């Protein structure tokens, strides 16, 4: 769908939100949601709900009491990217500066600028979080610093020492990434980055052959994926690409603002900086390119997703920000991605997991993360809806069919749910909804029906998780 087509599609969605009055004065027809349980598809990755901890933005005050680690364990959070994105290009795990873009290897570094360690998360503190939360850790390696300071061999040795340090503490076979948004900084650009990546990955896997390593390319195309894979010596296990809504950075072309009304009309969510494709389509495009290059098992991740600059977001409050992020995460389930990572703390108080202005309180998106984490490891089932602005997916897990639906519209919708190829005696639901303080809440959702047909009234601007169970017992109590 082109950028030109989006306003027309938005008008269509707005029309669907307007009640249609029949001859008898009746309201619009219910939304029909059909779960295709007769055609199970892929197994959903167990790493799709993850965090992203930028070490220099994670003070002890946020994590020392163990509250966030406890939440992550109970919520089923799968992984967390550490030490972050941009910062990994400057980070020395043995001598962190505590500053986002200051490198202790640089001849310009002044040790007097060192930030007190209470203001940032060390590797040992991250490992303590890993232990307390039960996640599979994800570690970053600084490869650019060695290139910029003519110390590639030192950089490779430093990376190998880090893998050994982590493995000796019981975290062998972890997820790793080498570099961040830096393919243009090497001679030969993508091909040069791939060759340096190969050197690092080879040394790291010599210490721990079970680790899984990603490279990064935010503007990956079929051609650039294949070029990297032709030069990495077979070392990469996966590609991570980053994406924001409505888009990240400040591109030369003006893609316009992300307005609340525009988001409500946008289904599925679009990746504006990559030909305006749907986010749910991107992973399959990358997999197809890798398969054509002889690497069909390549993992595809979005390990830095979230919201773009606040000046590009118009009309959102704390709650609708959380609902938008919940839909964004859901698109990665629908698109069969391997993993995602979302910032613990971001630019403002409302666009990260934690509200930095109010005692690191959990923002509304944490409800969406908790709900979607229940789908980890289940079998994906497609869901068709008669209203594209009320949409979702389903999964079969341990005998229970879980349905996820978002209602992006400004009206309540009666939804008729049909289970094709499946029968269950009862259904139970819960709902993410707004509150006066805008932090949101989870509330019970009444489900009626049995067998293969159920009904639910879905309020406006909500996200629902519905369980169709074999036994008449509510799993959400």
BELJO-V571011 format. One record per residue. N is the residue number from 1. RES is the residue in one small letter. SS is DSSP state (H for helix, E for strand, L for the rest). PHI is phi in whole degrees, -180 to 180 (999 if undefined). D_CENTER is the distance of its C-alpha to the mean C-alpha in Angstrom with 1 decimal. Layout:
# BELJO-V571011
n: (N	N)
res: (RES	RES)
ss: (SS	SS)
phi: (PHI	PHI)
d_center: (D_CENTER	D_CENTER)
This chain:
# BELJO-V571011
n: (1	2	3	4	5	6	7	8	9	10	11	12	13	14	15	16	17	18	19	20	21	22	23	24	25	26	27	28	29	30	31	32	33	34	35	36	37	38	39	40	41	42	43	44	45	46	47	48	49	50	51	52	53	54	55	56	57	58	59	60	61	62	63	64	65	66	67	68	69	70	71	72	73	74	75	76	77	78	79	80	81	82	83	84	85	86	87	88	89	90	91	92	93	94	95	96	97	98	99	100	101	102	103	104	105	106	107	108	109	110	111	112	113	114	115	116	117	118	119	120	121	122	123	124	125	126	127	128	129	130	131	132	133	134	135	136	137	138	139	140	141	142	143	144	145	146	147	148	149	150	151	152	153	154	155	156	157	158	159	160	161	162	163	164	165	166	167	168	169	170	171	172	173	174	175	176	177	178	179	180	181	182	183	184	185	186	187	188	189	190	191	192	193	194	195	196	197	198	199	200	201	202	203	204	205	206	207	208	209	210	211	212	213	214	215	216	217	218	219	220	221	222	223	224	225	226	227	228	229	230	231	232	233	234	235	236	237	238	239	240	241	242	243	244	245	246	247	248	249	250	251	252	253	254	255	256	257	258	259	260	261	262	263	264	265	266	267	268	269	270	271	272	273	274	275	276	277	278	279	280	281	282	283	284	285	286	287	288	289	290	291	292	293	294	295	296	297	298	299	300	301	302	303	304	305	306	307	308	309	310	311	312	313	314	315	316	317	318	319	320	321	322	323	324	325	326	327	328	329	330	331	332	333	334	335	336	337	338	339	340	341	342	343	344	345	346	347	348	349	350	351	352	353	354	355	356	357	358	359	360	361	362	363	364	365	366	367	368	369	370	371	372	373	374	375	376	377	378	379	380	381	382	383	384	385	386	387	388	389	390	391	392	393	394	395	396	397	398	399	400	401	402	403	404	405	406	407	408	409	410	411	412	413	414	415	416	417	418	419	420	421	422	423	424	425	426	427	428	429	430	431	432	433	434	435	436	437	438	439	440	441	442	443	444	445	446	447	448	449	450	451	452	453	454	455	456	457	458	459	460	461	462	463	464	465	466	467	468	469	470	471	472	473	474	475	476	477)
res: (x	x	x	x	x	x	x	x	x	x	x	x	x	x	x	x	x	x	x	x	x	x	x	x	x	x	x	x	x	x	x	x	x	x	x	x	x	x	x	x	x	x	x	x	x	x	x	x	x	x	x	x	x	x	x	x	x	x	x	x	x	x	x	x	x	x	x	x	x	x	x	x	x	x	x	x	x	x	x	x	x	x	x	x	x	x	x	x	x	x	x	x	x	x	x	x	x	x	x	x	x	x	x	x	x	x	x	x	x	x	x	x	x	x	x	x	x	x	x	x	x	x	x	x	x	x	x	x	x	x	x	x	x	x	x	x	x	x	x	x	x	x	x	x	x	x	x	x	x	x	x	x	x	x	x	x	x	x	x	x	x	x	x	x	x	x	x	x	x	x	x	x	x	x	x	x	x	x	x	x	x	x	x	x	x	x	x	x	x	x	x	x	x	x	x	x	x	x	x	x	x	x	x	x	x	x	x	x	x	x	x	x	x	x	x	x	x	x	x	x	x	x	x	x	x	x	x	x	x	x	x	x	x	x	x	x	x	x	x	x	x	x	x	x	x	x	x	x	x	x	x	x	x	x	x	x	x	x	x	x	x	x	x	x	x	x	x	x	x	x	x	x	x	x	x	x	x	x	x	x	x	x	x	x	x	x	x	x	x	x	x	x	x	x	x	x	x	x	x	x	x	x	x	x	x	x	x	x	x	x	x	x	x	x	x	x	x	x	x	x	x	x	x	x	x	x	x	x	x	x	x	x	x	x	x	x	x	x	x	x	x	x	x	x	x	x	x	x	x	x	x	x	x	x	x	x	x	x	x	x	x	x	x	x	x	x	x	x	x	x	x	x	x	x	x	x	x	x	x	x	x	x	x	x	x	x	x	x	x	x	x	x	x	x	x	x	x	x	x	x	x	x	x	x	x	x	x	x	x	x	x	x	x	x	x	x	x	x	x	x	x	x	x	x	x	x	x	x	x	x	x	x	x	x	x	x	x	x	x	x	x	x	x	x	x	x	x	x	x	x	x	x	x	x	x	x	x	x	x	x	x	x	x	x	x	x	x	x	x	x	x	x	x	x	x	x	x)
ss: (L	L	H	H	H	H	H	H	H	H	H	H	H	H	H	H	H	L	L	L	L	L	L	L	L	L	L	L	L	L	E	E	E	E	E	E	L	L	L	L	L	L	E	L	L	L	E	L	L	E	E	E	L	L	H	H	H	L	L	H	H	H	H	L	L	L	H	H	H	H	H	H	H	H	H	L	L	L	E	E	E	E	L	L	L	H	H	H	H	L	L	L	L	L	L	L	L	L	L	L	L	L	L	L	L	L	L	L	L	L	H	H	H	L	L	L	H	H	H	L	L	L	H	H	H	H	H	H	H	H	H	H	H	L	L	E	E	E	E	E	E	L	L	H	H	H	H	H	L	L	L	H	H	H	H	H	H	H	H	H	H	H	H	H	H	H	H	H	L	L	L	L	L	L	E	E	E	E	L	L	L	L	H	H	H	L	L	L	L	H	H	H	H	H	H	H	H	H	H	H	H	H	H	H	H	H	H	L	L	L	L	E	E	E	E	E	L	L	L	L	L	H	H	H	H	H	H	H	H	L	L	L	L	L	L	L	L	E	E	E	L	L	E	E	E	L	L	L	L	L	L	L	L	L	L	L	L	E	E	H	H	H	H	H	H	L	L	L	L	E	E	L	L	L	L	L	E	E	H	H	H	H	H	H	H	H	H	H	H	H	H	H	L	L	L	L	L	L	E	E	E	E	E	E	E	E	E	L	L	H	H	H	E	E	L	L	L	H	H	H	H	H	H	H	H	H	H	H	H	H	H	H	H	H	L	L	L	L	E	E	E	E	E	L	L	L	L	L	L	L	L	L	L	E	E	L	L	L	L	L	E	E	L	L	H	H	H	H	H	H	H	H	H	L	L	L	L	L	E	E	E	L	E	E	E	L	L	L	L	E	E	E	E	E	E	E	E	L	L	E	E	E	E	E	E	E	E	L	L	L	L	L	E	E	E	E	E	E	E	E	L	L	L	E	L	E	E	E	E	E	E	E	E	L	L	L	L	L	L	L	E	E	E	E	E	L	L	E	E	E	E	L	E	E	E	E	E	E	L	L	L	E	E	E	E	E	E	E	E	L	L	L	L	L	L	L	L)
phi: (999	-81	-62	-64	-76	-59	-61	-66	-66	-63	-62	-64	-66	-65	-63	-65	-81	-89	-59	-100	-96	-82	-59	-86	80	-79	-75	-61	-66	-63	-76	-98	-117	-113	-93	-89	-77	-78	-129	-61	-113	-85	-84	-67	-59	-83	-121	-83	-109	-133	-107	-140	-106	-84	-58	-80	-110	-121	-71	-57	-60	-82	-123	-63	-82	78	-64	-72	-64	-65	-60	-60	-66	-67	-79	84	-61	-95	-157	-154	-82	-141	-95	130	-98	-50	-65	-65	-74	-123	-81	-114	-62	-87	-142	-67	-87	81	-121	-52	-123	-120	-109	-68	-82	-71	-64	-89	-71	-111	-56	-67	-86	-55	-86	-56	-68	-71	-98	-148	-96	-81	-61	-64	-67	-63	-62	-65	-65	-58	-63	-71	-92	78	-78	-89	-72	-132	-114	-102	-121	-85	-102	-71	-59	-65	-71	-69	-112	56	-134	-60	-61	-63	-64	-64	-64	-63	-63	-65	-65	-67	-60	-64	-60	-66	-63	-66	-97	95	-120	-68	72	-78	-87	-137	-141	-115	81	-156	49	-136	-63	-81	-93	-110	-58	86	51	-60	-65	-67	-60	-62	-70	-67	-54	-60	-64	-65	-63	-63	-67	-69	-74	-67	-83	-141	-66	-92	-72	-118	-120	-110	-108	-120	-153	-78	-121	-63	-124	-56	-67	-73	-62	-68	-65	-61	-67	-78	-125	-95	64	77	-84	-80	-97	-162	-110	-113	-122	-110	-159	-124	-124	-76	-176	-98	70	-128	-67	-64	-82	-85	-90	84	-83	-99	-95	-59	-65	-65	-63	-60	-92	-94	-148	-80	-63	-108	-101	-62	-82	-129	62	58	-72	-76	-58	-69	-95	-65	-61	-65	-63	-67	-63	-63	-65	-66	-62	-66	-94	85	-125	-68	-93	-61	-85	-122	-131	-120	-94	-160	-116	157	-107	-78	-55	-62	-72	-94	-111	-122	94	-89	-112	-59	-71	-66	-61	-64	-69	-59	-64	-63	-65	-59	-62	-61	-61	-73	-66	-63	-89	60	-79	-89	-153	-139	-138	-121	-60	-70	-134	-123	-70	-126	-80	-112	-105	-116	-64	-108	-82	-70	-92	-137	65	59	-67	-71	-76	-56	-59	-63	-66	-61	-63	-60	-65	-70	-61	-64	-84	-52	81	-81	-93	-70	-125	-77	-130	-104	-125	-80	-124	-65	-91	-123	-149	173	-153	-139	-146	-106	-147	53	83	-105	-97	-103	-113	-118	-136	-108	-110	-84	-85	-95	-132	-73	-122	-80	-116	-98	-107	-115	-98	-88	84	-156	-136	-138	-73	-156	-136	-132	-142	-141	-136	-89	-141	-76	-135	-60	-86	74	-88	75	-160	-100	-135	-64	-126	-77	-117	-118	112	-164	73	-115	-133	-137	-136	-153	-96	-103	-63	-65	50	-137	-129	-117	-121	-123	-111	-101	-113	-80	-111	-80	-137	-76	-77	-98	-72)
d_center: (23.0	24.4	24.0	27.5	26.6	24.0	26.7	28.5	25.5	24.9	28.6	28.3	25.5	27.6	30.5	28.8	28.2	32.0	34.2	36.6	40.1	42.0	45.9	46.0	43.8	40.9	37.3	34.8	34.0	31.2	27.9	28.0	25.0	25.7	23.9	25.0	25.5	28.2	26.0	23.3	20.8	18.5	17.3	13.7	12.1	12.3	9.4	6.4	6.2	6.5	8.0	9.4	13.1	15.3	18.6	20.9	19.2	19.2	22.8	24.6	25.0	21.4	21.3	24.9	25.6	22.9	21.6	17.9	18.2	20.1	17.5	14.8	17.4	18.3	14.9	14.0	11.2	11.0	10.7	10.6	11.1	14.6	16.6	14.1	14.1	17.3	19.1	19.1	21.6	24.0	23.3	26.1	25.0	28.8	29.6	26.7	27.9	25.6	25.1	22.2	24.2	27.3	28.2	30.9	32.0	32.9	36.6	35.8	34.2	36.3	35.9	37.2	33.8	32.1	29.9	30.9	28.7	28.2	25.9	23.3	21.7	23.6	22.6	24.8	23.1	19.7	21.4	22.8	19.5	18.4	21.7	21.5	18.0	18.5	15.2	15.3	15.4	13.9	16.5	17.1	20.5	22.4	24.2	25.1	27.3	29.6	30.0	30.7	33.2	34.8	33.7	31.7	33.5	32.9	29.2	29.1	31.2	29.1	26.0	28.1	29.3	25.8	25.0	28.3	27.8	24.6	26.2	29.3	27.4	26.2	22.7	23.7	21.4	18.3	15.4	16.4	15.9	18.9	18.9	16.6	17.3	20.9	22.2	24.7	26.3	28.0	31.3	30.5	27.0	24.6	27.4	28.3	24.8	24.7	28.1	27.2	24.0	26.4	28.7	26.2	24.5	28.0	29.1	26.1	26.4	30.1	29.3	26.7	26.6	23.8	21.0	18.2	17.7	15.4	16.7	15.0	16.0	14.4	17.1	17.5	20.1	21.9	24.6	22.7	20.8	24.2	25.9	23.6	24.2	27.8	28.0	25.8	28.4	26.1	24.3	20.6	18.6	15.5	14.2	11.1	10.8	9.3	9.2	10.0	11.8	14.7	14.4	14.4	17.7	21.1	21.9	25.6	25.2	24.7	22.1	23.0	21.4	18.7	20.9	20.5	22.9	21.2	17.8	19.8	21.4	18.5	17.6	15.6	13.4	14.6	13.7	16.9	17.2	17.3	20.2	18.5	17.1	14.8	11.2	12.0	14.7	13.4	12.7	16.1	17.7	16.8	17.9	21.1	21.8	21.4	23.6	26.2	26.3	27.0	23.6	22.4	20.3	17.9	14.3	11.6	8.3	6.0	6.3	6.9	5.4	7.5	11.1	14.0	17.4	18.8	21.8	20.0	18.9	21.9	22.8	19.7	20.4	18.5	18.1	17.2	14.6	13.0	13.7	12.2	8.8	9.3	10.2	7.4	5.1	8.5	9.0	6.8	9.2	12.0	11.5	11.7	9.1	9.6	6.7	3.3	4.6	5.5	9.3	11.9	14.3	14.1	17.0	18.3	18.7	16.6	13.4	12.1	11.9	15.6	18.4	20.3	23.3	24.0	24.0	20.3	20.1	16.8	15.6	15.3	11.5	12.3	14.1	11.4	9.4	12.8	13.7	10.9	11.3	14.8	13.9	13.0	15.9	17.5	19.0	17.3	19.7	19.7	20.7	22.8	23.6	26.6	24.7	21.7	20.7	20.6	18.3	16.0	16.2	17.9	18.1	21.2	21.1	24.2	26.3	24.3	22.7	19.7	19.1	16.3	17.6	16.8	20.0	19.3	23.0	25.6	27.7	27.7	27.6	29.4	27.5	29.4	27.4	28.9	28.2	29.4	30.6	30.0	32.0	31.2	33.7	31.4	28.1	26.4	23.7	21.9	20.6	18.3	20.8	22.0	24.6	27.2	25.5	22.2	20.2	20.1	21.0	20.8	24.0	25.8	25.8	29.1	29.1	32.4	33.7	33.9	34.1	32.1	32.1	30.4	30.2	28.1	28.3	24.9	25.2	23.9	20.5	19.3	16.7	18.6	18.3	21.5	23.0	26.0	27.9	30.9	32.5	33.1	31.0	28.2	25.2	23.7	26.7)
